[in-house]
Amino acid sequence: MSKILIRGAKVLGGDPQDVLIDGETIAAVGTGLDAGAATVIEAAGQVLLPGLVDLHTHLREPGREDSETVLTGTRAAAAGGFTAVHAMANTFPVADTAGVVEQVWRLGKESGYCDVQPVGAVTVGLEGKQLAELGAMHDSAAGVKVFSDDGKCVDDAVIMRRALEYVKAFDGVVAQHAQEPRLTEGAQMNEGVVSAELGLGGWPAVAEESIIARDVLLAAHVGSRVHICHLSTAGSVEIVRWAKSKGWNVTAEVTPHHLLLTDELVRSYNPVYKVNPPLRTEADVMALREALADGTIDCVATDHAPHPHEDKDCEWAAAAMGMVGLETALSVVQQTMVETGLLDWAGVADRMSVRPAAIGRLEGHGRPVSAGEPANLTLVDPAYRGEVDPAGFASRSRNTPYEGRELPGRVTHTFLRGRATVVDGKLA
């Protein structure tokens, strides 16, 4: 690999500096660095961040390659500035054995666009009845540390307790999709004023909050780690804040779409806005932003959920739940958090790289931009403004809620261990 000199970038949004990459590592950071034989990238006005890390990505392979593959999903990740993603377990077959998680891990190695860390299922077949092979998945080549039945809630308290006890032995974490199933039967959207007016079945906030309350208590009782997936309500924020005030080992994530969009959009009956958990109220959105800013919510995770055209281009009730998010995540965070003054770019690096890497126990990612560190880096042009055009996505699916919406910022370069995966905004 040749040397690369990134000249004049604002490292974490600070003063302009030069960053010299030599092979897989950062060789030097400073001003007026000698380019020598290095390839020079003029980065004046751009912000340099550690490579982004996503704790919550659906790559769909094996089994739903019509929606996404590990290759297309990691290309989308690289285009969005990510150097590592955690691949959720709701594939076909389910990633509930060492064999399946190793298959996903090896596909990630072959893709080369970002690191893929498989997430193991908590229960066999995501059915919530018996624990999956947690130890075998951890001991496999994939080295699984995060376990989740995402898409389904581990609603049995005894199963959840046993899972928390089991993963404690190897410093693993259970990532819970908090949804009390009996309270959400037939639910189509957030329960509230809009659902009442539209006559759509409501998904009440308490269905999320009751599971989170139970699980933070279980985690405290066991002395284990629990992570709350796609937290979406103001009440959930308060429960997590309370649990953290107790010193319990609880972490939480929020999606970009829950930081920006509200249930008012469902009035259009456009299934692109159908997601689980559902879009909530403006008050919830503001509470989530504040919680991300003050650290109650640890990180942003995309919940990238690709679906083929026919699963979304239908009537609302029949449509699949989910949105693609890898290629727009950083732009949404810039609009909702940076341009509102709630986070600076160092805060974005913390919430989108440092903390998710720490929660996932992912080595080599979320590291400082300094000499001797792995060259996992993202260069973003924050002055860019452009309309979202899904036709240009690297993802195999197009189910974005932002089509035609102007968003700020553009990833110009992504580096995975010193190798450019994105150059001038295009996949390498």
Residue, then its C-alpha position, 0 to 999 in steps of 0.5 A: m500500500s502506498k502512503i496517503l497524505i490527507r492535507g488540511a482536514k479538520v480532525l474531529g472538527g478542530d483546527p486543520q491538520d495533515v494526516l499521513i497514512d502509511g500502510e494500515t496505520i496512521a504514521a503522523v498527525g500535524t501541520g506542514l507534513d512532508a508529502g514525499a512520495a505520498t498520494v495527496i488528498e486536499a481536504a481543506g474545509q472537510v472534517l476527518l472522523p474515525g471510521l463510523v461503526d454501526l451496532h445494528t445493520h441488517l445485511r439479509e444474507p443468507g436467505r434474503e439476497d433479494s433485499e441485500t447481500v453482505l457485499t452490497g450492504t458493506r458497499a452501502a456502509a463504506a459509502g456512508g462512512f462506516t468501517a465496521v458494521h454489526a450484522m443482525a441475526n434475523t437471516f434465513p437460516v437464523a444466525d443462531t449457530a457457530g456455522v452461520v455466524e462464521q459464514v457471515w463473518r467470512l462473507g464480510k472478509e471477502s467483501g473488503y468494504c468494511d469489517v462485518q461483526p456478526v450478531g448472534a441470536v439469543t434464542v433458537g430460531l428467534e422463537g424465544k423458547q430456548l437459548a441459542e449456542l451463545g458460547a459456541m458462537h463466541d468461541s467461533a472464528a467470528g468471536v461473537k460478543v453481541f447477541s440479539d433477537d432483533g425483530k423480535c423481543v426476548d419477552d420471557a423474563v427467565i430466558m432473558r435472565r439466563a441469556l444475561e447470565y450466560v454472556k457475562a462469562f465472556d463479557g458479552v452483551v444482550a441487545q434487546h428489541a424492546q417490544e411487549p408482544r401482547l401490547t402491540e398485536g396488530a400495531q401499525m404505527n405509534e399509538g396517539v392522536v394520529s393513529a386515532e385519526l387514521g384508524l390504524g392500530g397503535w403501538p403504545a410507548v409503554a410496550e417499549e418502556s415496560i420491557i426496558a424497565r424489566d431488562v435494566l432491573l434484570a441486568a442489575h440483578v445479574g451484574s451483566r450488560v444489556h443494550i437497548c436497541h432503537l430506543s424511541t420514546a421519551g419515557s424510555v429515555e427516562i428509564v435508561r437515565w435512571a438505570k445509569s444513575k444507579g451505575w448499572n451496565v446499561t447502554a442504548e442506541v437511537t436511529p437517525h430516523h427517530l432523530l428526525l421523522t415523526d408519526e405525522l408523516v404516516r398521514s401520507y399512508n406511504p409505507v416507506y414510513k412504516v418501521n419498528p419501533p414506529l415513528r413517534t411524536e415531536a416531543d419524543v424526537m426532541a427528548l431523543r436528541e437531548a438524550l443523545a447529546d447528554g450521553t444518556i443514549d450512547c450511540v447512533a445505530t442505523d437499523h439499516a433494514p433493506h426490503p425489495h420494491e414489492d415489500k414496500d410498494c403496496e398498501w400500508a397494512a401489508a407493507a414490511m417494516g423498515m428503512v435503509g439507513l447506512e448511506t444517509a445516517l451521517s447526514v441526518v446526524q449532522q442536520t439534527m445534532v450538529e447544525t442544531g448545536l447539540l453535538d460538535w464533530a468530536g461528539v459525533a465521533d464519540r456517538m458514531s464510532v467510539r462508543p459503538a465500538a466499545i459496546g461491541r468490544l470491537e478492536g481497531h475501531g473507534r480509535p483516536v485519530s493519532a499516530g500509531e492507530p489503525a487508519n480507519l477513517t472517514l472524511v466528510d464535506p459538511a458544506y455539501r447540500g444535496e437531495v437524496d436520490p436512492a437511484g444512486f445508492a450502493s444498497r440493493s434496496r431503495n426504501t429510504p424515507y428521505e427520497g427528494r429531501e435535502l440533507p447536508g454533508r457528504v462522505t468524500h473518502t472512507f479508509l479501511r486500514g489505510r485502503a480507500t473504499v470510497v474516493d471522491g464520494k464514489l466507491a473505490 
